[in-house]
Amino acid sequence: MLMLKLKREESGGSLFWIARVVLLLGAMAWSAFADEVELRAGDIIQLRLLGVPDSDWDSVSGNYTIAGEGTLRLPYLKEEIVAVGLRPSVLAKDIEKLYEGARIYTAPTVVIALDSSVPTRFVTVAGEVRTPGDVPYRHDLTLLAAVSARGGFTDFAKVKKVQLIRKDKVTSHDLKRIMTTPALDLRLRPGDRIIVP
């Protein structure tokens, strides 16, 4: 009876740790998904096709540019794929389904990453910074890092009233406070505009 009780406790403990690992992996996957940007025309993606014969891996894997119409043409598929507006992970799943649906591959795994060697996305920094202009976007770019990339503030900058324009929304940020509390530094998105009054 004691042995049975111990086994149950060990099993319960294992299930607890498995559940924690699953939740952690889910949170990491959601975080990675949330960090993804939507694809747009002109973006260059790096596509890797796994789970297929080596000869097919070489013929499909590579760099592709999303056409001006927002589509992508891949080997062996008859139709073009709409890529614009999708996140890379969503596009990867769509491509897997297309290859499976056309019975070209039985269980392909597609991995897509945005090619960052050629910057096509920017954040604009204007106003009282030493060299106003664009900063190439990267997934870990923050408000303070973007200002620093443009040479930092001028002597006349109102550091406590920096404005961030994202689409149609304008928010105000105290960068002096962010300098002393880095956890408050806001992660940027492509197309964001920063104005330092």
N, C-alpha and C positions, 0 to 999 in steps of 0.2 A: 504494500500500500504506500509506503514511504517512497519507494522507487517510482511508482506511478505518479505520485505528487511531484517529485523532482522533475520527471520528464515533462510533465505538463508545464511546470514553471519555466523550464529551459525552452520549451517550444513557444510559450507565450513571450518570453524574452526575445527569442529570435524573430518572432513575428513583429514585435515592437520595433526592433532594429531594422528589419526589412521595410516596414512602413515608413520609418524615418528616412531611410535611404531613398525610397520611392518619392517621398514628398520633397526631399532635397533636390533630386534630379529633376523633378517637375518644375520646381522653382527656378533652377538654373536654366532649363529649357525656355521657360516663360521669359526670363530675363534676357536671354539671347534673342528671342523673338521680338521682344519690346525694343531692343537696340537696333534691329534691322530697319533699314530705310526702304521706302518704296522705290522700285525700279522706274526709270524713265528713259525716254528715247536718247540714244547716244551713250548710255552706260555700257561699259565693257564688263562682262561677267566671266569668271573662271568656272567652267563646268567640268566636273569629274563624274564619270559613269563607272560604278562599281558593281560587282556581282554578275559580270558578263565575261565572255571569253576575251583573252588579252588582245586579240586582233581587233575586236570591236571597241575595246577600251580606247585604243589608240585612235580609231577613226571617229569617235564621238567626243571624247574628252578634249578640251581645249578652251581657248578664249573666243567669245562671241560678242559682237556688238549689237545692241538692240536697235533695230531700224527706226527711221524717222516716223513710221506709222505705229511704232510701239510693239512690233512683232519680232519674232526670232525664228529662224529656219535652222532645223537640225537634221543631220543625216538620217536616212531611212524613213522619216516621217513625211507624209504627203502634204499635210497642211502646215501653215505657219502657226506659231504659238503666240498668243497675246501675252506679253510680259510686262508692259507698262502698267504701273499702279499696283503691282504685286510685290510682296516681300520675297527675297531670295528663297526662303524655306518653302513658301507656298508654291512658287514657280517650280521648284525641284519636285514637289509631290505631283504637280500637274504633269510634268514631263514623264515621271515614272508611270503614271496612269496611262498616258498616251502610248508609251512603248509597250506596256502590258496589253492595252486594249487593241493595239494593232498586231498583237501576237509576235512582236519582234523579239522581245525578251520576256522571260517568265517572272523574274524577281529582281529588277534593276534597282539600284540605289543611286540616286543623283544627289550630288553635293554641289551647291552653288555659292560662290563668294563674289562680292563686288571687287573688281580689280582696282586697288588703291594706288597703283604705280602711276596712273594717269589721272590726276584729280579732275573730276567733272562736277563736283559739288563744293559749294563754298558757303562760308558765313561772312557777312559783311560787317566791318567795324568802322564807324564814322564818328565825327565829332572831335572831342579833345583828347586824341591819342597822337602819339608822335608821328606815325605814318598811317593815316587812314587807308583802308582798302580791304581786299578779300583775304580770307584765311582758308586754305584747303580744309575741307571737312574730313574728320576721322571720328570713329565711333566714341572715343573717349574725350573729345574736345569739350572743354567747359568754358563758362563765361570768363573767368579770370585768365585762363590759358589763351583765349582768343584775343583779349586785350593785350596780354603780354607779347603775343606774336606780332602785334602791330607797334611794338616799341614801348608800351605802357602809357600811362597818363601824362598829359602836359601839366604845367604848373597851375593851369586855370580850370582843370577838370573838377566837376562836382561828383566826386567818387561815390557819394551816398545816394545818388539819383540816376544811376545808369539804367537806361531803358532797353528792354528786349522786345523786339517786334517779331512775333511768330504768327504767320498768316495775317489775320485781322486783329489779333489780340496784342495789346501793349501792357507789359508789366514793368515795375520799377524795382531795382535791386541795389542794396547797399554793399558795394564791393569792399569797403573798408572793413565791414563786419565779416565778410566772406574771407578776407585775408587772415583774420584771426581765428576763424572757425571754418576750416576747409570743407567740412561735411556739408555746409550750406551751398557750396559752389554748384551751380546748375549745369547739367549736361545739355549741350546744344544739339540742334537738329539742322540738317541741310536747309539752306535758304533763310535761316535766322538772320536778323539784322540787329546790331548792337549800336546804340547811340549814346555817346558820352557827352552830356551837356557841359 
